[in-house]
Amino acid sequence: MSNIETGAGMILNAPIQSIMDLTVLVLDGNDIVADAVEKMREKNIRSVLVTHNGEIIGFVSKTDILFKMVAKGKDSSKVKLREIMTSPLLTIHPTATVGEVLAMMNKHAIRQVVIAFRNSVVGLATRERILEEICKASISTTTLAMSGTPACIINPRAVAVIKEEYKSKFACPYCGSPFDDKDVLSKHIDRMHVGSGSLEGDFRRILD
């Protein structure tokens, strides 16, 4: 990959299959949450796909467990995955761009999307992974720019397309992500920029 191709704009225009998570945990809806947490910790992943009669019907993330279990004082050894899963699933084709996936996440206020091809799950896309890749690309292009090497910092057209498609009314003051609703924006800021540190920290201690 050339120096110019290391920009954050190139990440937004790349197919999601290039950065999707290939490690996918699939459990039955009747499995208990405590077992799922243990398997998630073993695989170092943030979510599990939930099935019923062999078909995927939803997913449970660390956030679901934190807010639906821990915050309410429920016993994870007595609650089944289907009781706290998020359903239905949102899926997208592997050739969709990273920018399109990020726009979908912003529109629906979610943090992960299932990558599916011909009714089969091929991977997962998470907001954390996308932002991590954009951050690495930005650092790389900043280093190149400082050294005098020509670099593409970001593709303005890619950002414009995302914002115009959903006609966003509000933008996150931290990362610029577009939103149509103030409440959704507020939750985004709390989870991604302000409150997530303490909450995620608590949950990591639970898993450890």
N, C-alpha and C positions, 0 to 999 in steps of 0.2 A: 504494500500500500504506500502510495506517495505521500509526501509531507502535506500537500493540499487536502488529501482525503482524510486527514486526521481531525478535521473540524467537527464541532458539535452538530453543524448542519448536515454533515454526511451521516451521522448517527440517526438523525430524524428521518432521513430519506432512505435508510437501509431497511431491508425486509426484516420483520420481527424475528424470523427464524434464525437470523444470524446472532441474536443475543438471548433467545428464549432459554428458559431453564429446562433441561431434558430430564432431570430427576423428578419423577411424579409419583406421589404416594396415593394409592387407591385403596379405600377400606369400605366395608359394608356399613350401611346406615345404622345397623343394630349394634355395631361395635361401640364400646364405651369410650368416652372422651379421654380417660386416663391412659388407656392403651395407645390411643392416637397421639397423645402428647409425647409418650415415650418413643414412639416410632419417628415422630417429627424431629425429636432431639437427636436420635441416632443418625438420621439422614441429613441433619442440619438444614431443614427446609421450613417454610413458613405456613404451609397449608396442606390440606389433604382433600382429595376428591372423594365424594360420597356416592355409593352405588346402591341400587335396589334391583334385585333380579338380574344382575349383570349389566345394568344400564346406569350411566352416570346421571345423577339427578341434582347434585349440588356440591358445595364445597364448604369446608370449615377452615378458617385461618386462625393465626395466633390472636388476631384482633377479636375475632368472634369469641374465642375462649376467654380472653381477657375481660371483655365487656359483658358477655352473656353468662359466664361461669364465675370467674374470680370476683368480679365487682359485686355480684349478687350473692356471694357466699355459698354457691352450690357445690355439691360433692361430685367431683369429676369421675369418681368410680361408680356413680349411680345414674349418670346421664348418658344417653345414647347420642351418637353423632347426628342422627336425623332430627333430633330435637333442637339443635342449635345451628344447623347448616343454613347457608345462604342459598336460595333457589329462586328462580331458575338461573342457570349458568349463562354467562355471556361468552360467546366464542368468536373467533376471527381467523381468517385464513393465514397460513404461514407467510404468504407473499405480501400481506399488508405491511405498510411501512411502520416504523417505530413511531413516527409522528401521528399516524392515524390511530394507533393503539393508545398512545398517551391521550389523544383527544377523546377517545371513547371512555377512558378511565375518568377523565375530568368531567365529562358530560354526565356520567352515571354515579360519580363520587365513589368509585371503587379503586382497589389497589392491585388487583390481579385480573387477568383475562386468560381464558383457556384457548390455546392454539389448536385448532382442529382441522383435519383434512379427510374428506370422504367419511364423515361420521366417526373418525378415530382421533383420539387425543394424541398429539405429538409433542406437546410441551406446555409450559406456562410462561406467561409474561407478567412480571411484577413491576410495580412503580419503582421500587427500590433499585432493582437491577437496571432499569432504564436510566434513572437519574445518576446511578453510579457510572454507567458508560458515558453519559453526557459529560459528567464531571471530569472523568479521565481524559476525554477528548479535548475538553476545554483547557485543562492543565497542559496537555501536550501542545496545543496550538499556541497557548500563551508563551510557553518555553521557546517554541520556534520563532514566534514574533519578536521576542526579546533578543534572540540570537541573530535577527536580521533576515531569517528565512521567510519567504512569502507564505502566508497561511490563510485559510478561510476560517474565520472565527465562527460564523453561523450563516445559514442560508435564510435571508429575510423572507423570501417567497414561501418557504416551507411554513414558517410561523404564520404568515398572512393567510395562507390557505386554511390552516387549522382554525384560526380565529373567525374567519368569514363563514366557514361552513356551519358553525354552531351559533354565530351571531352573539357571542358572549357579551354580557353587560358589565362584568366585573373582572378584574385581574388580581391575582395574588401579588401582594407587595413584595414578597420574598423571591418567588421564582418566575412570576409573570404568567402562570397557568391561567387559562380563561375559564370563567364560570358564568352561568346564567342566573344563579340564585345566591343571595347573600348568606343564607344558612349553610348551604353547601360549601361556600367559600370559607365561612367561619370554621366549619368542621375540618376542612383541608388545612387551614393555618394551624389549628390546634394539634392535629394529628401529625402533620408533616414538619412543622417548623417550631411550634411552641411546646405543646404538651406531650408529644410522643416520646421525648427523651425519658421522662420519669415513668410514664406508663410502660413503655417497652422495657425499661430497665427492671421494673418490678416483675414483668413477665419472664424476662430472661432468668431472673433469680429463681423463679418457680420451676422453670425447665431444668435449671442446673441442680 
